Amino acid sequence: MMRIIKSSYNLINQTRFRLTVFLMFISSAASVQAQTSGNPLFSGADPEIHYFENKYYIYTTATYGTQFHAYSSIDLTNWKDEGVIMDLYPDSPWAQNNGWAPAVVFHNNKYYFYYTAEAKIGVAVGDTPIGPFKDTNAAPLIATDPKMTDIIDAMVFTDDDGQSYIYYGGSGQSKLSVRKLGADMVSVSAPTDITPQNYTEGPFMVKRKGIYYMMYSNGFWGNDSYNVQYSTSTTPVGPWTYRGSVLSSNSEDKGPGHHSVIKMGDCDEYYIVYHRYENGSSGDRKIAIDHMYFNANDLIEPVNMTNYGVKPRIPDNTCSSLPVSPIVSGGIYKLSHKGTNQYLEAAGNSSQPGANVQQNNDSGSDSQRWVITLESDGFHKLTHKNTNQCLEAENGSNQPDANVQQGTDSGADSQHWNLEAMTDGYFKITHKGTNQCLDVDQNSNAPLANVKQYTDNGSDGQRWKLELVEIPVVSGGLYKLTHKGTNQVLSVDKDSTTPGANVHQWTDSGNVDAQRWYVTLESDGFYQLKHKGTNQVLDVDNNSGNDGANVHQWDDTDNDAQRWKLDLMPDGYFKLTHKGTTKCLDVNNNLAEPGTNVQQWNDIDNNPAQRWKMDLMPDVNPVIGTGNGLSGNYFNGMNFNTPALSRVDAAINFDWGFTSPGAGVDQDQFTVRWTGRVQPKYTGEYTFYVTSNNGRRLWVNNQLIIDKWIDDTAENRGKIFLVAGEKYDIKLEYFENSSAASCKLEWSNFLQGREVIGKSQFYDSTLGIHDLQQNHQIVITNPVDQVLHITSDINLSNADIKIFDIQGRLLSNPKKFYNDLYVGNLTKGVYILQVQMNGDKYVKKFIKK
């Protein structure tokens, strides 16, 4: 979960400094580990978000009525309070209180800070996104308006022609005015009343595809009636067509409003930032962030308020990391070459291997229909409809100009393609493991032009529009069902296999059985959904026909409670209706939170709570290992200087703080080397994550994939292709300099969510010699000097005792006297002691000083 780090400039003594560093470490460690922003982000109201100088900034209503703050982030998930950027006293010569709702614009190499104070609007100027901002004017920028007395909530919008407009007004008279801003950004024209339907306050303008979206708050800001609505126009000043609600209270979060919107670079990707009350309609307002989507009719979809927020994102003008993939696995598509009316087709609609692939005029035939499915390696396969022929690079070539044809499904890389959404709304389709893209020869727009692969050059000849034609449900196929507008999927609580286990929604956790359903067409024309790995099916409790009846899993009894009608809706989502009723599979109150219950409810038109994206998934089971962990060798010193401790660590997930990692290890300035082998659960590209304070290096399969041997607190990532079930050498090195210490090793794969690597997938490096316990208590004291003393309740004078090096190589049979061993002949390092007696074996590592 995200934390706020607040800037501070106070001098503190050494003890307080150490505590502060520790608290900041906890905060920053949580930050670098954040996979989502979490909601709420921080306390505040009336947020406006911008991207300036490679950072996001959120500006909020003044604290104490006078002090404006800014909050910054590099990725939308970890926010820092930049402190006071303007104080009405002394930074405004005409206002002393009621500082509200700032708006910020960069123009003329300056930052203009428009603010409300005492029901008037002023403008301050600064040189950076965080000021300091000063208003040098003796009077407000806007002090009067013939339509209102509440001159509040300024918002500045600059159109494509360079003209800037300032919108403002609301509350008492609920009027919206607009004025043109001069090129100096501090002079304004006369006002025009452009009030749209249901306007109260808090205007915000978005322009998309030539349409002006005037968004605004409606209702009373102090209770759950507060909400966001919008109207559209073909001009920035109306007239308006009312469109409805965007954001409103749900059962958990109340009074969402006074929002702003940010567009992600050149992508058709939007985020909405707003304030809300948490679990009530009073107290402090909190700032939250969520995705905002437009539908096929260019209308804004109702926003799902979440507690998980958004994933890390930077506006890098690549759109491949959009939060919801536009590709429906199992969908039938037609692919058109950008800028033409030419479609990808199998020549002659042939069903034979080796048939050429070309472009041609839209014929509406199956020759131009391709089933796109997501494969277990995270790439896509394109299969010619009604055949087993797949789009492939001839002979698996990785060379430019290699022909593209169809071939019998072989699962080879030559038939797997990366589909990357580009900023222009088209896709680039790249042959797996190469930089070769699906390409129309010479970017021709002529029918029958050949399709080949060619080196990525960014041309229109390598851009394809994917048009969804239909989504057939494959009977017996394995599906993931995702609640529309969220990352929440239909899931069985705790992956239970027992009858009656509840069904709810949960964050997509990768290839887990709890979130996978076999969908089978039954003889009555309805479908059954069976929880993978069980005989449990999706069931309405007692076959009820009532609203709110619970949905759970139950033994397959072949009755109507377990039968569902699947209807594909115009938006590409499915509605699932309980047989014999008008009740649909429904998420309670359309919440977007993990664990929200799934029930049935009466069919409501266009209700996203009853809409599910159905993705046909690869049916692959993970390889679960039998490992025992990694060998951890701990040293005092910053360069593996003095051996201090050796043990097997089940996982690398340590937060030592200011304490020692173990007996004999210093709490500062130590190093650790973990070694062994790692066994992947799935085949494909893996991302490894090391999150630590301080330096880290990671080798997998003898490849250095993370190399950040520096004194910092950070998360670093590296990628490598691995094969399921194989065991690969792994080595992680870590150093701690001072302050708090931590180290965590995680991984993720297309089929596997990000997780700490568990004990079962690690194998230590002692060549099969592991710690074994006897019935008798045997203890050794580390480290040792000349004599190793064994404390035991039995006499070991007749035991077979051997010493091995850390690689498991036999070194000696030590001299012993009763329970004492002479080890003075050994050099400094880590060793393995093996004791055998009466068929029992005891193995323990020790450190020679």
WOQUI-V403978 format. One record per residue. N is the residue number from 1. OMEGA is omega in radians with two decimals (none if undefined). Layout:
BEGIN
n->(N;N)
omega->(OMEGA;OMEGA)
END
This chain:
BEGIN
n->(1;2;3;4;5;6;7;8;9;10;11;12;13;14;15;16;17;18;19;20;21;22;23;24;25;26;27;28;29;30;31;32;33;34;35;36;37;38;39;40;41;42;43;44;45;46;47;48;49;50;51;52;53;54;55;56;57;58;59;60;61;62;63;64;65;66;67;68;69;70;71;72;73;74;75;76;77;78;79;80;81;82;83;84;85;86;87;88;89;90;91;92;93;94;95;96;97;98;99;100;101;102;103;104;105;106;107;108;109;110;111;112;113;114;115;116;117;118;119;120;121;122;123;124;125;126;127;128;129;130;131;132;133;134;135;136;137;138;139;140;141;142;143;144;145;146;147;148;149;150;151;152;153;154;155;156;157;158;159;160;161;162;163;164;165;166;167;168;169;170;171;172;173;174;175;176;177;178;179;180;181;182;183;184;185;186;187;188;189;190;191;192;193;194;195;196;197;198;199;200;201;202;203;204;205;206;207;208;209;210;211;212;213;214;215;216;217;218;219;220;221;222;223;224;225;226;227;228;229;230;231;232;233;234;235;236;237;238;239;240;241;242;243;244;245;246;247;248;249;250;251;252;253;254;255;256;257;258;259;260;261;262;263;264;265;266;267;268;269;270;271;272;273;274;275;276;277;278;279;280;281;282;283;284;285;286;287;288;289;290;291;292;293;294;295;296;297;298;299;300;301;302;303;304;305;306;307;308;309;310;311;312;313;314;315;316;317;318;319;320;321;322;323;324;325;326;327;328;329;330;331;332;333;334;335;336;337;338;339;340;341;342;343;344;345;346;347;348;349;350;351;352;353;354;355;356;357;358;359;360;361;362;363;364;365;366;367;368;369;370;371;372;373;374;375;376;377;378;379;380;381;382;383;384;385;386;387;388;389;390;391;392;393;394;395;396;397;398;399;400;401;402;403;404;405;406;407;408;409;410;411;412;413;414;415;416;417;418;419;420;421;422;423;424;425;426;427;428;429;430;431;432;433;434;435;436;437;438;439;440;441;442;443;444;445;446;447;448;449;450;451;452;453;454;455;456;457;458;459;460;461;462;463;464;465;466;467;468;469;470;471;472;473;474;475;476;477;478;479;480;481;482;483;484;485;486;487;488;489;490;491;492;493;494;495;496;497;498;499;500;501;502;503;504;505;506;507;508;509;510;511;512;513;514;515;516;517;518;519;520;521;522;523;524;525;526;527;528;529;530;531;532;533;534;535;536;537;538;539;540;541;542;543;544;545;546;547;548;549;550;551;552;553;554;555;556;557;558;559;560;561;562;563;564;565;566;567;568;569;570;571;572;573;574;575;576;577;578;579;580;581;582;583;584;585;586;587;588;589;590;591;592;593;594;595;596;597;598;599;600;601;602;603;604;605;606;607;608;609;610;611;612;613;614;615;616;617;618;619;620;621;622;623;624;625;626;627;628;629;630;631;632;633;634;635;636;637;638;639;640;641;642;643;644;645;646;647;648;649;650;651;652;653;654;655;656;657;658;659;660;661;662;663;664;665;666;667;668;669;670;671;672;673;674;675;676;677;678;679;680;681;682;683;684;685;686;687;688;689;690;691;692;693;694;695;696;697;698;699;700;701;702;703;704;705;706;707;708;709;710;711;712;713;714;715;716;717;718;719;720;721;722;723;724;725;726;727;728;729;730;731;732;733;734;735;736;737;738;739;740;741;742;743;744;745;746;747;748;749;750;751;752;753;754;755;756;757;758;759;760;761;762;763;764;765;766;767;768;769;770;771;772;773;774;775;776;777;778;779;780;781;782;783;784;785;786;787;788;789;790;791;792;793;794;795;796;797;798;799;800;801;802;803;804;805;806;807;808;809;810;811;812;813;814;815;816;817;818;819;820;821;822;823;824;825;826;827;828;829;830;831;832;833;834;835;836;837;838;839;840;841;842;843;844;845;846;847;848;849)
omega->(-3.14;3.03;3.06;3.03;-3.07;3.12;3.13;-3.09;-3.12;3.01;-3.11;-3.13;-3.00;3.14;3.12;3.12;-3.13;3.10;-3.14;3.10;3.12;3.14;3.10;3.09;3.11;-3.14;-3.06;3.09;3.08;-3.10;-3.07;3.12;-3.01;3.02;2.99;-3.09;-2.93;3.03;0.01;3.13;-3.14;3.11;3.11;-3.12;3.03;-3.01;2.95;-3.06;3.09;3.01;-3.12;2.98;3.04;3.04;2.94;3.04;2.98;3.12;-3.03;3.05;-3.03;2.96;-3.09;3.13;-3.05;-2.97;3.10;3.09;2.93;3.10;-3.06;3.09;3.06;-2.99;-3.13;-3.03;-3.09;-2.96;3.13;3.04;-3.12;3.11;-3.09;3.13;3.02;3.08;-3.12;3.02;0.41;-2.93;3.06;-3.11;-3.03;-3.08;-3.12;-3.06;3.11;3.07;-3.04;2.70;3.13;3.01;-3.03;-3.13;3.02;-3.10;3.12;-3.13;3.07;3.03;-3.12;-3.03;3.14;-3.03;3.02;3.01;3.11;3.10;3.01;-3.11;3.08;3.09;3.06;-3.05;3.08;-3.11;-3.12;3.11;3.13;3.05;0.01;-3.08;3.13;2.99;-3.09;-3.13;-3.12;-3.10;3.11;3.01;3.09;-3.09;-3.11;3.06;-3.07;-3.07;-3.01;2.97;3.10;3.13;-2.96;2.90;3.11;2.99;-3.11;3.13;3.09;-3.09;-3.08;3.14;3.10;3.12;3.12;3.13;3.03;3.10;-3.13;3.00;3.08;-3.12;-2.97;-3.12;3.14;3.11;3.10;3.07;3.05;3.02;3.00;3.04;3.06;-3.13;3.11;3.10;3.14;3.03;-3.04;3.05;3.05;-3.08;3.01;3.10;-3.14;-3.01;3.07;-3.14;3.05;-3.14;2.99;-3.08;2.98;-3.12;3.00;-3.07;3.01;3.06;-3.12;3.10;3.12;3.13;3.09;-3.13;3.06;3.13;-3.05;3.12;3.14;3.13;-3.10;-3.04;-3.03;3.10;-3.00;3.05;-3.09;-3.10;3.12;3.08;3.13;3.05;-3.11;3.11;3.03;3.07;-3.14;-3.10;3.14;0.03;-2.95;2.94;-3.10;-3.06;3.08;-3.01;3.09;-2.97;-3.13;-3.08;2.94;-3.05;-3.07;-3.04;-2.97;2.98;3.13;-3.14;-3.05;-2.93;2.89;-3.06;3.05;3.08;-3.06;3.10;3.12;-3.08;3.04;-2.98;-2.98;3.06;3.11;3.11;-3.01;3.01;-3.13;2.98;3.12;3.03;3.10;3.12;3.09;-3.12;-3.13;2.96;-3.07;3.13;3.13;3.12;3.10;3.08;3.03;-3.04;2.98;3.13;-3.07;3.11;3.12;3.02;-3.11;3.07;3.01;-3.07;3.00;3.03;-3.11;2.95;3.14;3.04;-3.04;3.08;3.06;-3.09;3.00;-3.10;-3.06;3.12;2.91;-3.03;-3.09;-3.12;3.06;-3.01;3.12;-3.12;3.11;-3.08;3.04;3.13;-3.07;3.11;3.09;-3.03;2.83;-3.00;-3.13;3.11;-3.05;3.06;-3.13;2.99;-3.07;-3.05;3.11;-3.11;2.96;-3.04;3.08;-3.07;-3.10;3.04;-3.06;3.06;3.13;3.09;-3.07;3.04;-3.07;2.97;-3.13;3.06;3.13;-3.11;-3.10;-3.07;3.14;3.12;-3.12;3.12;-3.06;3.06;-3.11;-3.14;3.09;-3.11;-3.01;3.11;3.13;3.07;-3.10;3.03;3.12;-3.07;3.09;-3.03;3.09;3.03;3.01;-3.08;-3.04;3.04;-3.08;2.97;-3.04;3.13;3.12;-3.05;3.02;-3.06;3.05;3.11;3.04;-3.08;3.02;-3.08;2.96;3.14;-3.13;-3.08;-3.12;-3.09;-3.08;3.11;-3.13;-3.13;-3.14;-2.98;3.03;3.13;-3.05;3.10;-3.13;-3.05;-3.12;3.12;3.08;-3.13;2.92;-3.04;-2.97;3.10;-3.07;3.06;3.14;2.99;-3.09;-3.04;3.03;-2.85;3.01;-3.07;3.10;-3.10;-3.09;3.02;-3.08;3.03;3.07;3.03;-3.05;3.05;-3.09;2.95;3.13;-3.12;-3.13;3.13;3.05;-3.07;3.10;3.08;3.13;3.12;-3.02;3.03;-3.14;-3.12;3.14;-3.11;3.13;3.09;3.10;3.05;-3.12;-3.14;-3.08;3.14;3.12;-3.02;2.90;-3.12;-3.07;3.10;-3.05;3.07;-3.11;2.99;-3.08;-3.08;3.13;-2.92;3.04;-3.09;3.08;3.13;-3.11;3.06;-3.04;3.08;3.11;3.10;-3.03;3.03;3.12;3.00;3.14;3.12;3.14;-3.03;-3.11;-3.02;3.11;-3.05;-3.10;-3.07;3.14;-3.04;2.98;-3.10;-3.03;3.07;-3.10;-3.03;-3.14;3.14;3.08;-3.07;3.00;3.10;-3.08;3.10;-3.08;3.07;-3.12;2.97;-3.08;-3.09;3.13;-2.89;3.01;-3.05;3.10;-3.14;-3.09;3.02;-3.04;2.98;3.09;3.10;-3.05;3.03;3.13;3.01;-3.12;3.06;3.13;-3.14;3.03;3.11;-3.02;3.11;-3.07;-3.12;-3.04;3.00;-3.12;3.13;3.05;-3.08;-3.09;-3.12;3.12;3.09;-3.13;2.95;-3.13;-3.06;3.12;-3.07;3.08;-3.13;2.98;-3.06;-3.07;3.02;-2.84;3.04;-3.06;3.08;3.14;3.09;-3.12;-3.03;3.04;3.11;3.10;-3.04;3.03;-3.05;2.93;-3.13;-3.12;-3.10;3.12;-3.08;3.00;3.13;-3.12;3.07;-3.10;-3.14;-3.02;3.01;-3.10;3.14;3.04;-3.00;3.03;-3.10;-3.05;3.09;-3.13;2.99;3.12;-3.04;3.13;-3.03;-3.07;3.13;3.12;3.03;3.12;3.10;-3.02;-3.07;2.92;-3.06;-3.01;-3.09;3.10;-2.99;-2.99;3.11;-3.08;-3.05;3.05;-3.12;3.01;3.12;-3.08;3.12;3.09;-3.11;-2.98;2.98;-3.02;-3.07;3.14;-3.12;3.10;3.07;-3.12;-3.07;3.08;-3.11;3.11;-3.14;3.03;3.09;3.03;3.11;3.12;3.02;3.05;-3.12;3.11;3.10;3.13;-3.07;-3.13;3.12;-3.06;3.02;3.09;3.13;3.08;2.95;3.05;-3.12;2.98;3.12;-3.00;2.97;0.69;-2.89;-3.09;3.00;-3.10;3.02;2.99;-3.07;3.11;3.05;3.10;-3.07;3.02;-3.11;3.11;-3.09;-3.08;-3.07;3.13;3.01;-3.01;2.91;3.05;-3.04;3.03;-3.06;3.12;3.12;-3.12;-3.14;-3.10;3.05;3.09;3.10;-3.08;3.05;3.09;3.08;3.08;3.06;-3.05;2.97;3.05;3.14;-3.13;-3.11;-3.05;-3.09;3.07;3.06;3.13;3.12;-3.13;3.04;3.04;-3.13;3.13;-3.11;-3.01;3.09;3.13;-3.11;2.98;3.13;-3.04;-3.10;-3.03;-3.08;3.11;3.06;-3.03;-2.96;-3.10;3.05;3.05;3.11;-3.07;3.09;3.09;-3.11;2.98;3.01;-3.10;3.12;3.13;-3.08;2.99;-3.10;3.12;-0.28;-3.09;3.13;-3.11;-3.05;3.06;-3.12;3.13;3.06;-3.07;3.10;3.08;3.09;-3.07;-3.08;3.13;-3.13;3.03;-3.05;3.13;3.07;3.11;2.98;-3.00;3.08;3.09;-3.14;-3.11;3.13;-3.02;2.84;-2.97;3.01;-3.10;3.04;-3.00;-3.07;3.09;3.12;3.07;3.13;-3.10;-3.14;-3.12;3.06;-3.13;3.12;-3.12;-3.09;3.13;3.08;3.10;3.14;3.08;-3.14;3.10;3.10;3.10;3.09;3.08;-3.12;-3.13;3.07;3.03;-3.07;3.08;-3.13;none)
END
